[in-house]
Amino acid sequence: MKNKEFLSTAELAKLLGVSRVTIFKKIRAGEIKAQKIGRNFAIAHKDLPKALGTVVSNEQKQAISQAVKKAVKQYGETFRLLGQE
């Protein structure tokens, strides 16, 4: 990657191994933060970790925490028994 401030949607699609359409859908859904430059979207390098999924957002942390609490509540005894094996 060259030392650029932004990536194009095509570059990000290639990096993630998905289509440009997928990138556009993720931008519209708010999953990828992008700026409109002219007729194109650009993704800032500082936003790349989140786009690549290498950063866990606070919302994702809360969802994970709730899922773990629910699993422990429902299957706590099973987990304890499995831990003893």
Phi, psi and omega per residue, in radians:
M1 nan 2.359 3.089
K2 -1.320 2.820 -3.115
N3 -1.402 1.282 3.133
K4 -1.886 2.740 3.123
E5 -1.366 -0.504 -3.082
F6 -2.247 2.730 2.990
L7 -1.961 2.536 3.042
S8 -1.393 2.913 3.096
T9 -1.114 -0.616 3.116
A10 -1.142 -0.726 3.130
E11 -1.141 -0.737 3.129
L12 -1.174 -0.691 3.107
A13 -1.045 -0.760 3.126
K14 -1.131 -0.722 -3.141
L15 -1.093 -0.688 -3.125
L16 -1.521 -0.232 -3.123
G17 1.304 0.582 3.114
V18 -2.236 3.074 3.138
S19 -1.452 2.843 3.066
R20 -1.111 -0.592 3.118
V21 -1.049 -0.732 3.101
T22 -1.068 -0.738 3.118
I23 -1.094 -0.789 3.116
F24 -1.055 -0.723 3.118
K25 -1.096 -0.730 3.133
K26 -1.184 -0.596 3.088
I27 -1.161 -0.830 3.140
R28 -1.101 -0.589 3.137
A29 -1.387 -0.131 -3.134
G30 1.464 0.140 -3.139
E31 -1.348 -0.480 3.090
I32 -2.154 2.193 3.113
K33 -1.421 2.215 -3.114
A34 -2.493 2.734 3.096
Q35 -1.966 2.478 3.091
K36 -1.511 2.094 3.105
I37 -2.119 1.845 -3.048
G38 1.163 -2.191 3.117
R39 -1.649 -0.028 -3.035
N40 -1.994 2.814 3.008
F41 -1.743 2.580 3.074
A42 -2.336 2.496 -3.127
I43 -1.935 2.140 -3.119
A44 -1.223 2.542 3.119
H45 -1.028 -0.582 -3.136
K46 -1.155 -0.387 3.124
D47 -1.635 -0.013 -3.078
L48 -1.107 -0.767 -3.138
P49 -0.988 -0.708 3.119
K50 -1.182 -0.733 3.129
A51 -1.099 -0.614 -3.133
L52 -1.407 -0.193 -3.135
G53 1.413 0.357 -3.131
T54 -1.632 -0.026 3.124
V55 -2.155 2.391 3.111
V56 -1.746 2.125 -3.131
S57 -1.308 2.896 3.109
N58 -1.062 -0.675 3.117
E59 -1.104 -0.724 3.118
Q60 -1.164 -0.685 3.098
K61 -1.065 -0.736 3.130
Q62 -1.145 -0.733 3.123
A63 -1.101 -0.721 3.114
I64 -1.123 -0.789 3.135
S65 -1.053 -0.751 3.126
Q66 -1.138 -0.697 3.130
A67 -1.128 -0.707 3.131
V68 -1.147 -0.789 3.123
K69 -1.044 -0.736 3.135
K70 -1.117 -0.765 -3.136
A71 -1.126 -0.726 3.136
V72 -1.140 -0.695 3.132
K73 -1.116 -0.742 -3.088
Q74 -1.405 -0.638 -2.994
Y75 -2.155 0.341 -3.071
G76 -0.945 -0.799 -3.134
E77 -1.128 -0.712 3.104
T78 -1.099 -0.769 3.095
F79 -1.046 -0.725 -3.129
R80 -1.104 -0.763 3.130
L81 -1.159 -0.707 3.091
L82 -1.127 -0.605 3.115
G83 -1.148 -0.423 -3.136
Q84 -1.434 -0.298 -3.105
E85 -1.300 nan nan
